[in-house]
Amino acid sequence: MKILVIGDVTSLGGVKHLERSLWRYRDQHRIDLVLVNAENAGFITGPSPEVANRLFDAGADCLTGGNHTLRARSIWSYIDEEDRMLRPINFGSDAPGQGYTVLDVSGRKIMVINAMGNVHIEPNLDSPFDYIERALAREEGKYELAILDIHAEATGEKLAIAHAFDGKIGIVYGTHTHVQTADEQILPRGTAYITDVGMCGESGGILGMAPDSVVARMRSKLPLSFEVAKGAPVAEGAVFTVDERTMKVTNIERVKF
């Protein structure tokens, strides 16, 4: 079994890129499951229902989120009804949507969890550890592989969460920083891990944004608007190969297309 995870979609240009290329990539590489982090797909404000549907049509099986997922109120009723779209599990209990789902992938039950860190990131949510533990306990016996998208700023926090659930969650990957890291590894008890899988959007900028707009905002400290970068769009992520006999990851490959 091959599982493709794609980092934060940063713009509508990233959405269009997946519409052009994702199904072809799935077919060429025989991908069984695709997870896409869509929290910035509406350009910072979070995805709209239309954008979410476009990503599903483009070949995504499940959309994960982060700190911007619920900024657009238009998504609130949609995420309540669409169990393939997640927001961080440690949002307040009154928040719309859900933080995990269990998918049927070629007859195997795959649990996908979305959580958010709380170091140097807003909003400041409760620590994700207990939320993740409760979700795993609640679904015990109902899944064969668990996957966690940990949306966090601090690399140490991501790695700490991976070690805390080493052997309990099969795949832990990070999102949010938009920079693909080169630390893919199998932890001692079998969990496959990478700190950040990168982004999907226009290249040649700063985290998908035009350099001039980012520099101007940093230098002036004014709330200036960001602009999308001008380079060719690219999708970054990772492919996890799972042995279907043991349901353990045997290989991790960083990808860019």
BAKOLNU-425809 format. One record per residue: residue number from 1; residue in one letter; x, y, z of N, C-alpha, C in turn. Coordinates in Angstrom, 3 decimals. Atoms other than C-alpha are relative to their C-alpha. Example, Ala and Ser with C-alpha at 12.3 -4.5 7.8 and 13.67 -1.06 7.14 Angstrom:
% BAKOLNU-425809
1; a; 0.890; -1.190; 0.000; 12.300; -4.500; 7.800; 0.900; 1.200; 0.000
2; s; -0.820; -1.190; -0.060; 13.670; -1.060; 7.140; -0.770; 1.090; 0.730
This chain:
% BAKOLNU-425809
1; m; 0.843; -1.187; 0.000; 0.000; 0.000; 0.000; 0.886; 1.247; 0.000
2; k; -0.746; -1.256; 0.043; 1.273; 3.477; -0.885; -0.907; 1.162; 0.401
3; i; 0.750; -1.142; -0.513; 0.124; 6.597; 0.946; 0.775; 1.272; -0.316
4; l; -0.597; -1.290; 0.348; 0.849; 10.077; -0.422; -0.595; 1.080; 0.887
5; v; 0.459; -1.165; -0.763; 0.662; 13.087; 1.892; 0.605; 1.244; -0.634
6; i; -0.413; -1.242; 0.643; 0.880; 16.611; 0.485; -0.111; 1.141; 0.996
7; g; -0.047; -1.106; -0.940; 1.861; 19.695; 2.458; -0.981; 1.104; -0.326
8; d; 0.979; -1.076; 0.053; -0.118; 22.887; 2.938; -0.190; 0.578; -1.405
9; v; 0.338; -0.677; 1.253; -1.866; 24.090; -0.219; -0.113; 1.493; 0.322
10; t; -0.147; -1.396; -0.411; -1.015; 27.806; -0.146; -0.827; 0.989; -0.803
11; s; 0.705; -0.947; 0.857; -3.190; 29.293; -2.883; -0.902; -0.759; -0.959
12; l; 0.816; 0.616; 1.039; -5.732; 28.660; -5.604; 0.877; -0.541; -1.122
13; g; -0.944; 0.549; 0.963; -2.706; 28.162; -7.866; 0.413; -1.410; 0.368
14; g; -0.306; 1.347; -0.461; -1.840; 25.147; -5.733; -1.149; -0.956; -0.260
15; v; 1.178; 0.823; 0.294; -5.396; 23.858; -6.099; -0.007; -0.376; -1.473
16; k; -0.010; 0.261; 1.447; -5.164; 24.198; -9.893; 1.110; -0.983; -0.375
17; h; -1.107; 0.920; 0.296; -1.808; 22.415; -9.887; -0.399; -1.438; 0.317
18; l; 0.447; 1.355; -0.339; -3.332; 19.422; -8.116; -1.077; -0.474; -0.970
19; e; 1.011; 0.385; 0.978; -6.277; 19.464; -10.506; 0.647; -0.490; -1.296
20; r; -0.695; 0.387; 1.234; -3.798; 19.168; -13.388; 0.842; -1.259; 0.165
21; s; -1.067; 0.992; -0.119; -1.379; 16.664; -11.911; -0.237; -1.151; 0.969
22; l; 0.071; 0.992; -1.076; -2.617; 14.667; -8.918; -0.486; -1.360; -0.484
23; w; 0.479; 1.304; 0.451; -4.637; 11.946; -10.655; 1.059; -0.713; -0.832
24; r; -1.075; 0.601; 0.800; -1.794; 11.392; -13.112; 1.088; -0.565; 0.905
25; y; -1.031; 0.475; -0.928; 0.690; 11.103; -10.231; -0.500; -1.260; 0.722
26; r; 0.561; 1.171; -0.678; -1.624; 8.676; -8.393; 0.107; -1.231; -0.881
27; d; 0.012; 1.142; 0.914; -1.924; 6.453; -11.438; 1.424; -0.496; -0.296
28; q; -1.371; 0.380; 0.350; 1.781; 6.506; -12.333; 0.696; -0.726; 1.138
29; h; -0.720; 0.542; -1.158; 2.922; 5.652; -8.800; -0.856; -0.967; 0.827
30; r; 0.886; 0.968; -0.650; -0.004; 3.410; -7.831; -0.266; 0.363; 1.460
31; i; 0.296; -0.505; -1.347; -1.008; 5.502; -4.834; -1.394; -0.467; 0.416
32; d; 1.285; 0.496; -0.501; -3.791; 4.020; -2.695; -0.772; 1.038; 0.807
33; l; 0.643; -0.978; -0.878; -4.501; 6.955; -0.372; 0.744; 1.322; -0.103
34; v; -0.597; -1.332; 0.078; -3.916; 10.711; -0.711; -0.598; 0.893; 1.085
35; l; 0.385; -0.975; -1.027; -4.025; 13.146; 2.224; 0.589; 1.347; -0.372
36; v; -0.437; -1.343; 0.370; -3.817; 16.876; 1.490; -0.328; 0.961; 1.131
37; n; 0.286; -1.037; -0.995; -3.432; 19.653; 4.051; -0.536; 1.220; -0.738
38; a; 0.704; -1.034; 0.767; -5.921; 22.270; 2.846; -0.245; 1.279; 0.794
39; e; 0.378; -1.121; -0.868; -5.882; 24.844; 5.640; 0.256; 1.366; -0.614
40; n; -0.274; -1.273; 0.664; -4.417; 27.592; 3.415; -0.499; 0.035; -1.441
41; a; 0.370; 0.131; 1.404; -6.083; 26.507; 0.173; -0.823; 1.177; -0.512
42; g; 0.736; -1.200; 0.385; -8.303; 29.606; 0.174; 0.834; 1.249; 0.145
43; f; -0.954; -1.098; -0.177; -5.169; 31.812; 0.460; -0.140; 0.627; 1.389
44; i; -0.110; -0.401; -1.411; -4.703; 32.124; 4.259; -1.332; -0.112; 0.742
45; t; 1.274; -0.042; -0.708; -8.429; 32.365; 5.068; -0.637; -1.361; 0.207
46; g; 0.591; 1.314; -0.115; -8.997; 28.628; 4.970; -0.783; -0.352; -1.244
47; p; 0.683; 0.425; 1.220; -10.745; 26.582; 2.294; -1.497; 0.293; 0.057
48; s; 1.454; -0.098; 0.131; -14.272; 27.247; 1.081; -0.538; -1.372; -0.366
49; p; 0.551; 1.273; 0.463; -16.665; 24.368; 0.358; 0.334; -0.278; -1.457
50; e; -0.326; 0.190; 1.413; -16.022; 24.929; -3.356; 1.435; -0.496; -0.164
51; v; -1.398; 0.408; 0.096; -12.240; 24.644; -2.887; 0.175; -1.422; 0.525
52; a; -0.093; 1.357; -0.539; -12.639; 21.536; -0.725; -0.491; -1.015; -1.027
53; n; 0.525; 0.914; 1.013; -14.777; 19.883; -3.401; 0.946; -0.130; -1.185
54; r; -0.966; 0.050; 1.104; -12.234; 20.797; -6.070; 1.178; -0.903; 0.350
55; l; -1.117; 0.844; -0.412; -9.483; 19.110; -4.060; -0.402; -1.476; 0.033
56; f; 0.471; 1.391; 0.049; -11.567; 15.958; -3.637; -0.077; -0.487; -1.448
57; d; 0.092; 0.376; 1.411; -12.287; 15.920; -7.369; 1.382; -0.165; -0.627
58; a; -1.359; 0.063; 0.545; -8.567; 16.445; -8.035; 0.725; -1.280; 0.380
59; g; -0.634; 1.262; -0.375; -7.731; 13.183; -6.273; 0.325; -0.145; 1.471
60; a; -0.226; 0.124; -1.442; -7.546; 13.893; -2.523; -1.080; -0.901; 0.605
61; d; 0.953; 0.858; -0.707; -9.169; 11.252; -0.307; -0.419; 0.582; 1.339
62; c; 0.284; -0.603; -1.305; -8.998; 13.260; 2.919; 0.753; 1.314; 0.080
63; l; -0.616; -1.311; -0.186; -8.282; 16.915; 3.736; 0.247; 0.236; 1.478
64; t; -0.325; -0.369; -1.373; -6.481; 17.836; 6.928; 0.122; 1.512; 0.088
65; g; 0.018; -1.448; -0.176; -6.257; 21.315; 8.415; 1.001; 0.504; 1.009
66; g; -0.914; -0.646; -0.938; -4.629; 23.661; 10.873; -0.619; 1.241; 0.584
67; n; 0.477; -1.175; -0.718; -4.888; 27.058; 12.503; -0.923; 0.891; -0.822
68; h; 0.844; -0.855; 0.840; -6.631; 28.702; 9.506; -1.256; -0.707; -0.514
69; t; 1.080; 0.780; 0.613; -9.126; 25.946; 8.676; -1.370; 0.621; 0.197
70; l; 1.352; -0.464; -0.328; -12.130; 27.514; 10.383; -0.170; 1.504; -0.108
71; r; 0.106; -1.454; 0.093; -11.447; 31.177; 9.574; -1.149; 0.433; -0.899
72; a; 1.109; -0.324; 0.893; -13.983; 31.186; 6.724; -1.263; -0.698; 0.501
73; r; 1.207; 0.597; -0.581; -17.437; 30.647; 8.225; -0.761; -0.857; -0.992
74; s; 0.707; 0.784; 1.013; -18.653; 29.228; 4.936; 0.325; -1.484; 0.099
75; i; -0.409; 1.403; -0.094; -16.814; 26.001; 5.785; -0.633; -0.692; 1.209
76; w; 0.430; 0.581; -1.267; -18.458; 25.476; 9.187; -1.042; -1.098; -0.177
77; s; 1.030; 1.030; 0.179; -21.592; 23.617; 8.080; 0.515; -1.133; -0.880
78; y; -0.564; 1.010; 0.903; -19.652; 21.810; 5.338; 0.833; -1.003; 0.785
79; i; -0.906; 0.889; -0.729; -17.040; 20.406; 7.722; -0.756; -0.827; 1.027
80; d; 0.839; 0.790; -0.898; -19.805; 19.271; 10.091; -0.562; -1.234; -0.708
81; e; 0.648; 1.063; 0.754; -21.240; 17.091; 7.330; 0.979; -0.880; -0.781
82; e; -0.965; 0.717; 0.832; -18.094; 16.006; 5.432; 1.081; -0.624; 0.879
83; d; -0.939; 0.629; -0.929; -16.168; 13.448; 7.476; 1.361; -0.272; -0.626
84; r; -1.314; 0.117; 0.632; -13.332; 13.371; 4.924; 0.818; 1.284; 0.145
85; m; -0.721; -1.256; -0.238; -12.378; 16.936; 5.913; 0.147; 0.203; 1.500
86; l; -0.297; -0.087; -1.425; -10.691; 17.416; 9.285; 0.483; 1.387; 0.399
87; r; -0.657; -1.149; -0.637; -9.720; 20.242; 11.588; 0.723; -0.559; 1.225
88; p; -0.736; 0.549; -1.146; -7.298; 19.884; 14.530; -0.914; -0.485; 1.117
89; i; 0.840; 0.655; -0.990; -8.750; 17.566; 17.136; -0.059; 0.770; 1.311
90; n; -0.034; -0.721; -1.268; -7.746; 19.871; 19.997; -0.604; 1.388; -0.053
91; f; 0.879; -1.168; -0.055; -10.007; 22.743; 18.940; -1.062; -0.255; 1.066
92; g; 1.025; 0.132; -1.035; -12.749; 23.404; 21.498; -1.140; -0.898; -0.435
93; s; 1.065; 0.964; 0.295; -15.636; 20.972; 21.736; -1.159; 0.632; -0.764
94; d; 1.085; -0.672; 0.714; -18.031; 23.595; 20.331; 0.376; 0.345; -1.436
95; a; -0.433; -0.309; 1.365; -15.975; 24.018; 17.139; -0.651; -0.965; -0.979
96; p; 0.570; 0.910; 0.993; -17.550; 22.617; 13.981; 1.030; -1.003; -0.494
97; g; -0.886; 0.986; 0.594; -16.127; 19.521; 12.388; 0.518; -1.028; 0.972
98; q; -0.565; 1.088; -0.788; -14.101; 16.604; 13.668; 1.503; -0.079; -0.236
99; g; -1.453; 0.048; 0.055; -10.457; 15.851; 14.337; 0.565; -1.311; -0.494
100; y; -0.503; 1.254; 0.555; -10.242; 12.316; 12.987; -1.109; -0.684; -0.773
101; t; 0.952; 0.814; 0.741; -11.891; 9.883; 10.642; 0.630; -1.361; -0.254
102; v; -0.480; 1.328; 0.367; -11.593; 6.206; 9.706; -0.453; -0.269; -1.436
103; l; 0.264; 0.193; 1.417; -11.341; 5.509; 5.972; 0.166; -1.459; -0.397
104; d; -0.169; 1.329; 0.591; -11.778; 2.302; 3.994; 0.888; 0.159; -1.223
105; v; -0.965; -0.100; 1.098; -8.732; 1.962; 1.720; 0.310; -1.409; -0.482
106; s; -0.209; 1.342; 0.580; -8.784; -1.139; -0.466; -0.297; -1.098; 1.013
107; g; 0.409; 0.999; -0.970; -10.560; -3.036; 2.290; 0.710; 0.066; 1.336
108; r; -0.694; -0.179; -1.279; -8.216; -1.846; 5.066; -0.520; 1.257; 0.680
109; k; 0.494; -1.143; -0.764; -9.314; 0.536; 7.831; 1.177; 0.876; 0.438
110; i; -1.074; -0.947; -0.285; -7.073; 3.594; 8.073; -0.572; 1.167; 0.794
111; m; 0.422; -1.122; -0.825; -7.521; 6.135; 10.869; 0.906; 1.197; -0.274
112; v; -0.748; -1.230; 0.241; -6.469; 9.702; 10.035; -0.360; 1.005; 1.092
113; i; 0.182; -0.963; -1.087; -5.982; 12.155; 12.912; 0.685; 1.305; -0.385
114; n; -0.567; -1.328; 0.229; -5.356; 15.893; 12.648; 0.106; 0.698; 1.353
115; a; -0.190; -0.703; -1.271; -3.878; 17.760; 15.622; 0.865; 1.217; -0.225
116; m; -0.768; -1.230; 0.114; -2.282; 21.137; 16.224; 0.882; 0.186; 1.235
117; g; -0.893; -0.295; -1.111; 0.715; 22.044; 18.349; -0.413; 1.276; 0.708
118; n; 0.328; -1.239; -0.704; 0.648; 24.865; 20.861; 1.234; 0.789; 0.405
119; v; -1.218; -0.770; -0.231; 4.212; 26.234; 20.769; 0.171; 0.984; -1.155
120; h; -0.205; -1.053; 0.999; 4.591; 29.577; 18.926; -1.007; -0.061; -1.148
121; i; 1.033; 0.060; 1.031; 1.290; 29.192; 17.051; -1.324; 0.444; 0.605
122; e; 1.314; -0.468; -0.423; -2.123; 30.821; 17.285; -1.085; -0.611; -0.888
123; p; 0.359; -0.185; -1.396; -4.770; 30.137; 18.378; 0.699; -1.013; 0.902
124; n; -0.691; 0.856; -0.959; -3.243; 28.620; 21.495; -0.987; -1.037; 0.532
125; l; 0.923; 1.061; -0.382; -5.103; 25.328; 21.842; 0.556; -0.812; 1.159
126; d; -0.472; 0.939; -1.007; -4.914; 22.698; 24.545; 1.084; -0.893; -0.596
127; s; -1.022; 0.938; 0.449; -1.968; 20.320; 24.361; -0.659; -1.167; -0.730
128; p; 0.648; 1.053; 0.793; -2.706; 17.683; 21.708; 0.137; -1.414; 0.556
129; f; -0.303; 1.365; -0.415; -1.357; 14.661; 23.615; -1.238; -0.774; 0.465
130; d; 1.160; 0.702; -0.557; -4.499; 13.767; 25.575; -1.082; -0.216; -1.045
131; y; 1.019; 0.130; 1.037; -6.785; 14.392; 22.604; 0.319; -1.164; -0.928
132; i; -0.409; 1.094; 0.876; -4.804; 12.012; 20.431; -0.194; -1.346; 0.705
133; e; 0.139; 1.249; -0.756; -4.720; 9.352; 23.147; -1.457; -0.433; 0.105
134; r; 1.423; 0.335; -0.134; -8.487; 9.539; 23.653; -0.582; -0.484; -1.321
135; a; 0.504; 0.428; 1.308; -9.170; 9.242; 19.922; 0.449; -1.431; -0.314
136; l; -0.500; 1.353; 0.240; -6.962; 6.149; 19.646; -0.747; -1.020; 0.859
137; a; 0.709; 0.915; -0.902; -8.661; 4.559; 22.656; -1.445; -0.185; -0.455
138; r; 1.398; 0.063; 0.427; -12.135; 5.402; 21.334; -0.182; -0.906; -1.213
139; e; 0.109; 0.779; 1.242; -11.451; 3.696; 17.998; 0.804; -1.303; 0.047
140; e; -0.809; 1.215; -0.122; -9.359; 0.803; 19.326; -0.734; -1.203; -0.600
141; g; 0.577; 1.168; 0.637; -9.951; -2.310; 17.258; -0.761; 0.286; -1.276
142; k; 0.778; -0.380; 1.179; -11.628; -0.354; 14.450; 0.875; 0.473; -1.155
143; y; -0.901; -0.430; 1.061; -8.535; 0.498; 12.418; 1.244; -0.895; 0.017
144; e; -1.207; 0.814; 0.127; -5.409; -1.244; 11.150; 1.270; 0.836; -0.085
145; l; -1.127; -0.928; 0.076; -3.158; 1.796; 10.675; -0.501; 1.376; 0.368
146; a; 0.339; -1.376; -0.370; -3.257; 5.242; 12.274; 1.031; 0.952; -0.595
147; i; -0.843; -1.033; 0.594; -1.861; 8.373; 10.598; -0.317; 1.318; 0.696
148; l; 0.186; -1.287; -0.670; -1.330; 11.755; 12.275; 0.661; 1.117; -0.794
149; d; -0.531; -1.267; 0.509; -0.930; 15.161; 10.622; 0.094; 0.926; 1.202
150; i; -0.203; -0.929; -1.117; 0.601; 17.305; 13.375; 0.385; 1.363; -0.579
151; h; -0.148; -1.335; 0.581; 0.217; 20.940; 12.331; 0.605; 0.893; 1.071
152; a; -0.683; -0.700; -1.093; 2.804; 22.797; 14.384; 1.180; 0.795; -0.521
153; e; -1.128; -0.856; 0.352; 5.482; 25.469; 14.272; 1.323; -0.583; 0.470
154; a; -1.254; 0.437; -0.613; 8.085; 23.965; 16.590; 0.361; -1.418; -0.420
155; t; -0.436; 1.321; 0.431; 10.068; 21.064; 15.176; 0.137; -0.948; 1.185
156; g; -0.155; 0.849; -1.178; 10.830; 19.781; 18.667; -1.328; -0.532; 0.498
157; e; 1.320; 0.454; -0.431; 7.136; 19.598; 19.495; -0.504; -1.120; -0.905
158; k; 0.424; 1.046; 0.930; 6.426; 17.572; 16.361; 0.711; -1.316; 0.310
159; l; -0.769; 1.219; -0.258; 9.202; 15.124; 17.126; -0.358; -0.611; 1.353
160; a; 0.407; 0.511; -1.313; 8.151; 14.841; 20.779; -1.313; -0.769; -0.104
161; i; 1.280; 0.689; 0.188; 4.622; 13.909; 19.709; 0.226; -1.331; -0.708
162; a; -0.290; 1.249; 0.706; 6.020; 11.307; 17.301; 0.578; -1.045; 0.953
163; h; -0.582; 0.948; -0.953; 8.113; 9.725; 20.062; -1.032; -0.446; 1.029
164; a; 1.026; 0.366; -0.981; 5.172; 9.809; 22.481; -0.923; -1.091; -0.532
165; f; 0.908; 0.978; 0.596; 3.124; 7.738; 20.034; 0.723; -1.000; -0.893
166; d; -0.787; 0.964; 0.767; 5.936; 5.652; 18.570; -0.525; -1.408; 0.257
167; g; 0.548; 1.344; -0.117; 4.503; 2.220; 17.872; -1.509; -0.040; 0.135
168; k; 1.460; -0.077; -0.131; 0.913; 3.403; 18.448; -0.630; 0.614; -1.250
169; i; 0.442; -0.631; 1.243; 0.551; 5.568; 15.331; 1.024; -0.369; -1.063
170; g; -0.923; 0.506; 1.012; 2.022; 4.186; 12.126; 0.764; 1.078; -0.746
171; i; -0.612; -1.101; 0.750; 2.740; 7.508; 10.388; -0.289; 1.307; 0.715
172; v; 0.137; -1.356; -0.555; 3.357; 10.925; 11.936; 0.759; 0.937; -0.928
173; y; -0.668; -0.972; 0.869; 4.078; 13.810; 9.591; -0.434; 1.408; 0.384
174; g; 0.266; -1.371; -0.385; 4.287; 17.542; 10.167; -0.404; 0.865; -1.180
175; t; 0.364; -1.036; 0.957; 2.687; 20.441; 8.330; 0.120; 1.357; 0.695
176; h; 0.077; -1.380; -0.479; 2.476; 24.247; 8.756; 1.186; 0.861; -0.390
177; t; -1.146; -0.880; 0.260; 6.032; 25.465; 8.139; 0.317; 0.155; -1.479
178; h; -0.113; -0.142; 1.465; 5.812; 24.967; 4.341; 1.395; -0.294; -0.543
179; v; -1.360; 0.323; 0.443; 9.450; 23.791; 4.169; 0.211; -1.501; 0.168
180; q; -0.188; 1.451; -0.033; 10.100; 20.159; 3.263; 1.318; -0.334; 0.702
181; t; -1.190; 0.352; -0.774; 12.536; 18.669; 5.787; 0.592; -1.327; -0.482
182; a; -0.742; 1.176; 0.491; 15.147; 15.976; 5.114; 0.284; -0.975; 1.135
183; d; -0.235; 0.855; -1.171; 14.699; 13.975; 8.334; -0.950; -1.188; 0.054
184; e; 0.888; 1.158; -0.006; 12.421; 11.134; 7.245; 0.706; -1.181; 0.670
185; q; -0.612; 1.069; -0.795; 13.004; 8.161; 9.538; -1.058; -0.950; 0.541
186; i; 0.839; 0.950; -0.723; 11.539; 5.073; 11.193; 0.469; 0.012; 1.450
187; l; -0.352; -0.079; -1.421; 11.475; 5.524; 14.966; 0.146; -1.412; 0.589
188; p; -0.343; 1.316; -0.555; 12.556; 2.683; 17.312; -1.140; -1.015; 0.066
189; r; 1.123; 0.942; -0.115; 9.072; 1.187; 17.748; -0.814; -0.091; -1.294
190; g; 0.617; 0.228; 1.298; 8.143; 1.454; 14.082; -0.764; 1.141; -0.632
191; t; 0.732; -1.127; 0.585; 6.482; 4.847; 13.584; 0.843; 0.696; -1.063
192; a; -0.667; -0.739; 1.078; 7.373; 6.526; 10.274; -0.218; 1.488; 0.238
193; y; 0.081; -1.414; -0.396; 8.142; 10.223; 10.742; 0.758; 0.902; -0.962
194; i; -0.701; -1.101; 0.656; 9.036; 13.416; 8.895; -0.528; 1.298; 0.605
195; t; 0.388; -1.217; -0.714; 9.008; 16.882; 10.484; -0.933; 0.881; -0.809
196; d; 0.922; -0.780; 0.826; 7.395; 18.720; 7.559; 0.071; -0.480; -1.438
197; v; 0.034; 0.519; 1.363; 6.270; 17.542; 4.143; 0.030; 1.097; -1.055
198; g; -0.139; -1.093; 0.949; 6.411; 21.007; 2.559; -1.307; 0.692; -0.315
199; m; 1.168; -0.785; 0.400; 3.793; 22.945; 0.585; -0.392; -0.327; -1.431
200; c; 0.474; 0.127; 1.370; 1.778; 22.999; -2.608; -0.479; 1.373; -0.463
201; g; 0.342; -1.334; 0.477; 1.717; 26.310; -4.438; 1.106; 0.550; -0.868
202; e; -0.982; -0.646; 0.854; 3.748; 28.799; -6.411; 1.388; -0.010; 0.640
203; s; -1.379; 0.059; -0.478; 7.526; 28.418; -6.076; 0.678; 1.369; -0.136
204; g; -0.790; -1.211; 0.174; 10.234; 31.070; -5.915; -0.283; 1.104; 0.995
205; g; 0.336; -1.030; -0.974; 8.833; 32.906; -2.910; 0.419; -0.375; 1.405
206; i; -0.216; 0.293; -1.413; 8.806; 32.815; 0.872; -1.242; -0.718; 0.503
207; l; 1.117; 0.834; -0.445; 6.552; 29.951; 1.968; -1.215; 0.155; -0.909
208; g; 1.072; -0.141; 0.968; 4.522; 30.463; -1.201; -0.427; 1.425; -0.279
209; m; 0.359; -1.402; 0.166; 4.285; 34.231; -0.878; 1.096; 0.763; -0.741
210; a; -0.969; -0.821; 0.727; 5.970; 36.917; -3.033; 0.996; 0.616; 0.977
211; p; -1.010; -0.503; -0.943; 9.273; 37.911; -1.368; -0.176; 1.465; 0.370
212; d; 0.113; -1.432; -0.291; 8.704; 41.679; -1.685; -1.088; 0.283; 1.026
213; s; 1.106; -0.258; -0.930; 5.391; 41.541; 0.156; 0.336; -0.470; 1.411
214; v; -0.376; 0.513; -1.324; 6.830; 39.450; 2.996; 1.051; 0.904; 0.642
215; v; -1.061; -0.862; -0.527; 9.955; 41.597; 3.391; -0.569; 1.348; 0.431
216; a; 0.588; -1.300; -0.337; 7.908; 44.823; 3.348; -0.775; -0.074; 1.313
217; r; 0.768; 0.152; -1.240; 5.638; 43.518; 6.108; 0.922; -0.162; 1.199
218; m; -0.927; 0.211; -1.114; 8.566; 42.380; 8.247; 0.757; 1.278; 0.353
219; r; -0.772; -1.219; -0.263; 10.482; 45.635; 7.851; -0.856; 1.106; 0.600
220; s; 0.853; -1.111; -0.439; 7.544; 47.987; 8.426; -0.800; -0.313; 1.248
221; k; 0.858; 0.457; -1.093; 5.667; 45.915; 11.038; -1.460; 0.393; -0.219
222; l; 1.370; -0.373; 0.325; 2.490; 47.056; 9.272; -0.764; -1.229; -0.500
223; p; 0.804; 1.150; 0.447; -0.408; 44.673; 8.468; -0.228; 0.021; -1.508
224; l; 0.093; -0.024; 1.458; 0.367; 44.719; 4.741; -0.439; -1.366; -0.529
225; s; 0.495; 1.245; 0.578; -1.253; 42.120; 2.505; 1.130; -0.778; -0.672
226; f; -0.928; 0.857; 0.721; 0.763; 39.182; 1.256; -0.483; -0.153; -1.444
227; e; 0.316; 0.325; 1.381; 0.898; 38.412; -2.455; 0.561; -1.378; -0.312
228; v; -0.443; 1.341; 0.377; 1.242; 35.000; -4.057; 1.304; 0.091; -0.789
229; a; -1.255; 0.056; 0.751; 4.698; 34.073; -5.378; -0.282; -0.191; -1.496
230; k; 0.190; -0.001; 1.461; 5.231; 34.159; -9.162; 0.570; -1.229; -0.698
231; g; -0.635; 1.147; 0.636; 7.110; 30.900; -9.767; -0.982; -1.087; -0.388
232; a; 0.838; 1.128; 0.424; 5.794; 27.692; -11.304; -0.505; -0.771; 1.225
233; p; 0.525; 0.743; -1.150; 3.515; 25.754; -8.927; 0.648; -1.372; 0.143
234; v; -0.599; 1.295; -0.294; 4.868; 22.644; -7.252; -0.733; -0.613; 1.189
235; a; 0.575; 0.710; -1.137; 3.466; 20.013; -4.909; 1.104; -0.784; 0.696
236; e; -0.995; 0.718; -0.794; 5.692; 18.710; -2.116; -0.716; -0.911; 0.989
237; g; 0.603; 0.932; -0.938; 5.001; 15.752; 0.100; 0.894; -1.192; 0.242
238; a; -0.742; 1.229; -0.260; 6.024; 12.238; 1.000; -0.884; -1.193; -0.317
239; v; 0.693; 1.265; 0.253; 5.080; 8.717; -0.039; 0.479; -1.019; 1.028
240; f; -0.282; 1.035; -0.993; 4.893; 6.066; 2.684; -0.444; -1.347; -0.576
241; t; 0.325; 1.345; 0.467; 5.050; 2.438; 1.587; -0.278; -0.888; 1.200
242; v; 0.454; 0.803; -1.137; 3.162; 0.100; 3.921; -0.052; -1.467; -0.402
243; d; 0.088; 1.450; 0.181; 3.639; -3.664; 4.142; -1.402; -0.431; 0.464
244; e; 1.385; 0.322; -0.358; 0.035; -4.909; 4.047; -0.117; -1.235; 0.881
245; r; 0.035; 1.144; -0.909; 0.950; -8.051; 5.953; 0.132; 0.461; 1.451
246; t; -0.241; -0.485; -1.368; 2.245; -6.175; 9.013; -0.648; 1.356; 0.267
247; m; 0.504; -1.377; -0.069; 0.683; -2.736; 8.290; 1.022; 0.930; 0.639
248; k; -1.103; -0.848; -0.431; 4.089; -1.218; 9.064; 0.622; 0.691; -1.217
249; v; -0.662; -0.723; 1.082; 5.841; 1.422; 6.962; 1.390; -0.578; -0.220
250; t; -1.312; 0.550; 0.341; 8.854; 0.010; 5.143; 0.880; 1.009; -0.725
251; n; -0.798; -0.984; 0.737; 9.916; 3.084; 3.166; -0.701; 1.362; 0.013
252; i; 0.493; -1.377; 0.083; 9.536; 6.877; 3.177; 0.787; 0.690; -1.098
253; e; -0.667; -0.720; 1.091; 10.272; 8.944; 0.091; -0.567; 1.412; -0.098
254; r; 0.439; -1.381; 0.255; 10.134; 12.735; -0.115; -0.252; 0.174; -1.498
255; v; 0.322; -0.176; 1.407; 8.498; 13.794; -3.375; -0.308; 1.461; -0.292
256; k; 0.332; -1.336; 0.493; 8.016; 16.935; -5.441; -0.425; -0.145; -1.457
257; f; 0.476; 0.118; 1.391; 5.956; 17.211; -8.615; -0.830; 1.221; -0.396
